[in-house]
Amino acid sequence: MTKRVTLADVAALAGVSQTAASLVLNNRPGSRLSAQAAERIRAAAEQLDYRPNPAARSLRSGKTNIVAFVSDDVTVTRYASAMIRGLLDVAEDHRRTVLIAETGSNPRRIREAMRAIIDRQPDAILFGRMGAREFDVPKVPADLPVVLINATSPRGYPSVLPAEFEAGRTVTRTLLDAGHRDIAIIGVDREAAADPRQSVTIAIRYDGIFDALATAGVTPSWVYSSLLWEPDTGYRAMRELLASDARPTGLICLNDRLAFGAYQALTEAGLRVPDDLSVVSFDDDIVASYLRPGLTTAAIPYEEMGRRAMAMLLSDPEPEHQLVPMPLRLRESVRALR
């Protein structure tokens, strides 16, 4: 095995003392070395591929430069994994190492992951969730900074969440601005909206939708409420809508999976999006990219939430609650009425 390069090796190659080499490589004042000697030290460190011993540096500074990221299903969910890309980008810019643990919802795995993480003495912990819910943060040392991504906690930890109210308004305005006034909704359920353990954002999304409708003086002509937002729900809801007397020109689905099911029922009935019905939605789930015509939807900004959360932990001010705008993915599912 190759012997680890030490500061003494760098000093010997540069022809200086270890103290002088340490002052230069750590950019500390107090060295009376010439510019040429300092350059020799840096060149020697580069030639030998010298890297400071992280354990020794940790003992001196009291910092490990490690940030832990603990999630439920983020790493195994294709579109949510962008959260990791965002936080890793910021961590790399600040020369931090990220320790990642995936626990699902298994209490045993959560306990084991937290023990392993605390043993490694991270400087801070990020908790990320695939779905925005309230959850109980595992016990952590009182002096360890914590930020939640796409989640909240009863203990009030700082959080980064999507700006759902504005997204609800924006998605709804997309139909309204295209001239639609007869609008149906699939997915609204007041019970789920009121329960933070089910979602901490759906009630806000719901409020944004109805705020935009009320501002325009529009009342939904048909509403289908369900706790389950899967393609089968959207399919069944659309069949009920087609069997009713309602004939909306626009449809708001509370997520893309519902919209996927609604598309299938429309196709089965010989109807087309957007010629017969314009459709808008939320999340920018992977299914949205496969639909034809493309689905207009507000994206959950996973990558930007990851960036914001890591930046909050690494900045000097105390972390705080932040809302991240949800970009609208304009595609071909909305027709402008004459």
C-alpha positions as CSV (number, residue, x, y, z in Angstrom):
1,M,0.0,0.0,0.0
2,T,1.2,3.5,-0.7
3,K,2.2,5.4,2.4
4,R,0.1,8.5,3.2
5,V,1.9,11.7,2.3
6,T,2.6,13.8,5.4
7,L,3.3,17.5,6.0
8,A,6.9,16.4,6.9
9,D,7.3,14.9,3.3
10,V,6.1,18.2,1.8
11,A,8.5,20.2,4.0
12,A,11.4,18.0,3.2
13,L,10.8,18.3,-0.6
14,A,10.5,22.0,-0.4
15,G,13.5,22.4,1.9
16,V,11.7,24.2,4.8
17,S,10.4,23.4,8.3
18,Q,7.1,21.7,8.9
19,T,5.9,24.9,10.7
20,A,6.7,27.0,7.6
21,A,4.9,24.5,5.3
22,S,1.9,24.4,7.6
23,L,1.6,28.2,7.7
24,V,1.7,28.4,3.9
25,L,-0.6,25.6,3.1
26,N,-3.2,26.8,5.7
27,N,-2.9,30.4,4.5
28,R,-2.0,31.6,8.0
29,P,-0.2,34.8,8.7
30,G,3.2,34.9,10.4
31,S,5.5,33.3,7.9
32,R,8.6,35.3,6.9
33,L,9.3,33.1,4.0
34,S,9.9,34.6,0.6
35,A,7.4,34.3,-2.2
36,Q,9.7,31.8,-3.9
37,A,9.8,29.6,-0.8
38,A,6.0,29.7,-0.5
39,E,5.7,28.7,-4.1
40,R,8.1,25.8,-3.6
41,I,5.9,24.5,-0.7
42,R,2.8,24.7,-2.8
43,A,4.5,23.0,-5.7
44,A,5.8,20.2,-3.4
45,A,2.3,19.7,-2.0
46,E,0.9,19.4,-5.5
47,Q,3.6,17.1,-6.7
48,L,3.2,14.7,-3.8
49,D,-0.7,15.0,-3.9
50,Y,-0.6,16.1,-0.2
51,R,-3.9,16.2,1.6
52,P,-4.3,17.3,5.2
53,N,-5.2,14.5,7.6
54,P,-8.9,15.1,8.2
55,A,-8.8,13.5,11.7
56,A,-6.0,15.8,12.8
57,R,-7.7,18.9,11.3
58,S,-10.9,17.9,13.1
59,L,-9.1,17.7,16.4
60,R,-7.7,21.2,15.9
61,S,-10.8,22.9,14.6
62,G,-13.6,21.0,16.3
63,K,-15.1,20.5,12.8
64,T,-15.3,17.5,10.6
65,N,-16.5,19.3,7.5
66,I,-19.1,16.5,7.1
67,V,-22.8,17.2,6.6
68,A,-25.2,14.2,6.9
69,F,-28.2,13.8,4.6
70,V,-30.9,11.4,5.8
71,S,-33.9,10.7,3.6
72,D,-36.8,8.3,3.3
73,D,-37.0,7.5,-0.4
74,V,-35.2,10.4,-2.1
75,T,-32.2,8.6,-3.4
76,V,-34.3,5.9,-5.1
77,T,-36.9,8.2,-6.6
78,R,-35.8,9.4,-10.0
79,Y,-37.2,13.0,-10.1
80,A,-36.7,13.6,-6.3
81,S,-33.1,12.6,-6.4
82,A,-32.3,16.0,-8.0
83,M,-32.4,17.2,-4.3
84,I,-29.1,15.3,-3.8
85,R,-27.6,16.9,-6.9
86,G,-28.4,20.4,-5.6
87,L,-27.0,19.9,-2.1
88,L,-23.9,18.1,-3.4
89,D,-23.1,21.0,-5.7
90,V,-23.1,23.5,-2.8
91,A,-21.2,21.1,-0.5
92,E,-18.5,20.7,-3.1
93,D,-18.2,24.5,-3.5
94,H,-17.6,24.7,0.3
95,R,-15.3,21.7,0.4
96,R,-17.7,19.7,2.5
97,T,-18.2,15.9,2.5
98,V,-21.8,14.6,2.5
99,L,-22.7,11.4,4.3
100,I,-25.9,10.0,2.9
101,A,-28.3,7.5,4.6
102,E,-31.6,6.2,3.1
103,T,-34.0,4.8,5.7
104,G,-37.4,4.5,4.1
105,S,-40.0,4.6,6.9
106,N,-38.5,1.8,8.9
107,P,-38.0,2.8,12.5
108,R,-35.2,0.3,13.0
109,R,-33.3,1.6,10.0
110,I,-33.8,5.2,11.1
111,R,-32.3,4.4,14.6
112,E,-29.4,2.5,13.1
113,A,-28.6,5.3,10.6
114,M,-28.7,8.0,13.2
115,R,-26.3,6.1,15.5
116,A,-23.9,5.6,12.6
117,I,-24.2,9.3,11.6
118,I,-23.8,10.7,15.2
119,D,-20.7,8.5,15.7
120,R,-19.1,10.2,12.7
121,Q,-19.7,13.7,14.3
122,P,-21.1,15.6,11.4
123,D,-21.2,19.4,11.6
124,A,-24.9,19.5,10.6
125,I,-27.7,17.2,9.4
126,L,-30.2,17.6,6.5
127,F,-33.4,15.6,6.6
128,G,-35.1,15.2,3.2
129,R,-38.5,13.7,2.4
130,M,-39.9,12.6,-1.0
131,G,-43.4,13.8,0.0
132,A,-43.8,17.0,1.9
133,R,-45.1,15.9,5.3
134,E,-44.7,16.6,9.0
135,F,-42.4,14.1,10.6
136,D,-40.7,13.6,14.0
137,V,-37.0,14.3,13.7
138,P,-34.9,11.7,15.5
139,K,-33.1,12.8,18.6
140,V,-29.9,14.7,17.8
141,P,-27.4,16.6,19.9
142,A,-28.8,20.0,20.9
143,D,-25.9,21.9,19.4
144,L,-26.1,20.1,16.0
145,P,-27.7,22.3,13.3
146,V,-30.7,20.7,11.5
147,V,-32.5,21.8,8.3
148,L,-35.5,19.9,6.8
149,I,-36.0,19.6,3.0
150,N,-39.6,19.2,1.8
151,A,-40.8,18.6,5.3
152,T,-41.7,20.2,8.6
153,S,-41.4,19.1,12.2
154,P,-43.5,19.8,15.3
155,R,-40.3,21.0,16.9
156,G,-40.0,23.9,14.4
157,Y,-36.7,23.1,12.8
158,P,-35.8,25.4,9.8
159,S,-37.2,24.0,6.6
160,V,-37.1,24.5,2.8
161,L,-40.5,23.9,1.1
162,P,-41.9,24.5,-2.4
163,A,-43.9,27.7,-2.8
164,E,-47.2,25.9,-3.3
165,F,-49.6,28.9,-2.9
166,E,-48.1,30.7,-5.8
167,A,-47.8,27.5,-7.8
168,G,-51.6,26.9,-7.3
169,R,-52.3,30.4,-8.5
170,T,-49.9,30.1,-11.5
171,V,-51.3,26.8,-12.7
172,T,-54.9,28.0,-12.4
173,R,-54.1,31.3,-14.1
174,T,-52.7,29.3,-17.1
175,L,-56.3,28.1,-17.8
176,L,-57.9,31.4,-16.9
177,D,-55.6,33.4,-19.1
178,A,-56.3,31.0,-22.0
179,G,-60.0,31.9,-21.7
180,H,-61.3,29.0,-19.7
181,R,-64.1,29.7,-17.2
182,D,-65.8,26.2,-17.0
183,I,-63.2,24.4,-15.0
184,A,-63.2,21.0,-13.2
185,I,-60.8,19.7,-10.5
186,I,-59.6,16.2,-9.7
187,G,-57.8,15.4,-6.4
188,V,-59.1,18.0,-3.9
189,D,-59.7,16.5,-0.5
190,R,-60.2,18.6,2.6
191,E,-59.4,15.8,5.0
192,A,-55.9,15.3,3.5
193,A,-55.4,19.0,3.2
194,A,-56.0,19.5,6.9
195,D,-53.7,16.7,8.1
196,P,-49.9,17.6,8.2
197,R,-49.0,14.0,8.5
198,Q,-50.5,13.4,5.1
199,S,-49.1,16.7,3.6
200,V,-47.9,20.1,4.7
201,T,-48.3,21.6,1.2
202,I,-51.5,20.3,-0.4
203,A,-53.7,22.7,1.7
204,I,-51.5,25.6,0.5
205,R,-51.7,24.3,-3.1
206,Y,-55.5,24.0,-2.7
207,D,-55.7,27.6,-1.4
208,G,-53.7,29.0,-4.3
209,I,-56.0,27.3,-6.8
210,F,-59.2,28.6,-5.2
211,D,-57.7,32.1,-4.6
212,A,-57.0,32.4,-8.4
213,L,-60.5,31.1,-9.2
214,A,-62.2,33.5,-6.8
215,T,-60.2,36.5,-8.0
216,A,-61.5,35.7,-11.5
217,G,-65.0,35.2,-10.2
218,V,-65.0,31.5,-11.3
219,T,-66.5,28.6,-9.3
220,P,-65.5,25.1,-10.3
221,S,-68.2,23.3,-12.3
222,W,-67.2,19.8,-11.1
223,V,-64.9,18.6,-8.3
224,Y,-63.7,15.0,-7.6
225,S,-62.2,14.5,-4.1
226,S,-60.0,11.6,-3.2
227,L,-57.3,10.8,-0.7
228,L,-55.5,8.6,-3.2
229,W,-53.8,10.4,-6.1
230,E,-52.8,7.6,-8.4
231,P,-53.4,7.1,-12.1
232,D,-56.4,4.8,-11.4
233,T,-58.1,7.6,-9.4
234,G,-57.6,10.0,-12.3
235,Y,-59.0,7.4,-14.7
236,R,-62.1,6.7,-12.6
237,A,-62.7,10.4,-11.9
238,M,-62.5,11.3,-15.6
239,R,-65.0,8.5,-16.5
240,E,-67.4,9.9,-13.9
241,L,-66.9,13.4,-15.3
242,L,-67.6,12.2,-18.9
243,A,-70.7,10.4,-17.6
244,S,-72.0,13.5,-15.9
245,D,-73.8,16.6,-17.3
246,A,-70.7,18.7,-16.8
247,R,-68.8,19.8,-19.9
248,P,-65.8,21.8,-18.7
249,T,-63.2,23.1,-21.1
250,G,-60.4,23.0,-18.5
251,L,-59.2,20.5,-15.9
252,I,-56.9,21.0,-12.9
253,C,-55.4,17.8,-11.6
254,L,-53.7,18.0,-8.2
255,N,-50.8,15.9,-9.4
256,D,-49.4,14.4,-12.6
257,R,-50.4,10.9,-11.7
258,L,-54.0,11.9,-11.6
259,A,-53.5,13.7,-14.9
260,F,-52.0,10.5,-16.4
261,G,-55.1,8.5,-15.5
262,A,-57.4,11.3,-16.9
263,Y,-55.5,11.2,-20.2
264,Q,-56.2,7.5,-20.5
265,A,-59.9,7.9,-19.9
266,L,-60.1,10.7,-22.4
267,T,-58.3,8.7,-25.1
268,E,-60.5,5.7,-24.4
269,A,-63.6,7.9,-25.0
270,G,-62.2,9.2,-28.3
271,L,-61.4,12.6,-26.9
272,R,-58.2,14.6,-27.2
273,V,-56.1,16.9,-25.0
274,P,-56.2,19.9,-25.5
275,D,-58.8,20.0,-28.4
276,D,-61.6,18.7,-26.2
277,L,-60.2,19.4,-22.8
278,S,-57.3,21.4,-21.6
279,V,-55.4,19.9,-18.6
280,V,-52.9,21.4,-16.1
281,S,-51.3,19.8,-13.1
282,F,-48.5,19.8,-10.5
283,D,-45.2,18.1,-9.6
284,D,-43.5,17.4,-13.0
285,D,-43.4,13.8,-12.1
286,I,-41.6,11.5,-14.6
287,V,-44.9,10.4,-16.0
288,A,-45.5,14.0,-17.2
289,S,-42.7,13.7,-19.7
290,Y,-44.2,10.6,-21.3
291,L,-47.7,12.0,-21.9
292,R,-48.7,13.1,-25.4
293,P,-49.4,15.9,-25.8
294,G,-47.0,17.2,-23.2
295,L,-48.6,18.1,-19.8
296,T,-48.3,21.6,-18.5
297,T,-47.4,21.3,-14.8
298,A,-45.7,23.1,-12.0
299,A,-42.5,21.3,-11.0
300,I,-41.4,20.6,-7.4
301,P,-38.0,22.3,-7.3
302,Y,-36.1,19.4,-5.7
303,E,-32.7,20.5,-6.9
304,E,-33.1,24.1,-5.8
305,M,-34.5,23.0,-2.4
306,G,-31.4,20.9,-1.9
307,R,-29.1,23.8,-2.8
308,R,-31.0,26.3,-0.6
309,A,-30.9,23.9,2.4
310,M,-27.2,23.2,2.2
311,A,-26.5,26.9,1.7
312,M,-28.6,27.7,4.8
313,L,-26.5,25.2,6.9
314,L,-23.2,26.6,5.7
315,S,-23.9,30.3,5.9
316,D,-23.2,32.4,9.0
317,P,-26.8,33.6,9.7
318,E,-29.1,31.2,11.5
319,P,-31.1,28.9,9.2
320,E,-34.7,30.0,8.6
321,H,-37.8,28.7,6.8
322,Q,-37.7,29.3,3.1
323,L,-40.1,28.8,0.2
324,V,-38.7,27.9,-3.3
325,P,-40.7,28.9,-6.4
326,M,-42.2,26.0,-8.4
327,P,-41.3,26.6,-12.1
328,L,-44.2,26.1,-14.6
329,R,-43.4,23.6,-17.3
330,L,-45.4,25.0,-20.3
331,R,-46.2,22.2,-22.7
332,E,-49.0,21.5,-25.2
333,S,-52.0,20.5,-22.9
334,V,-53.7,23.9,-22.9
335,R,-55.7,25.3,-25.8
336,A,-56.5,29.0,-25.9
337,L,-60.3,29.5,-26.4
338,R,-61.4,31.9,-29.2
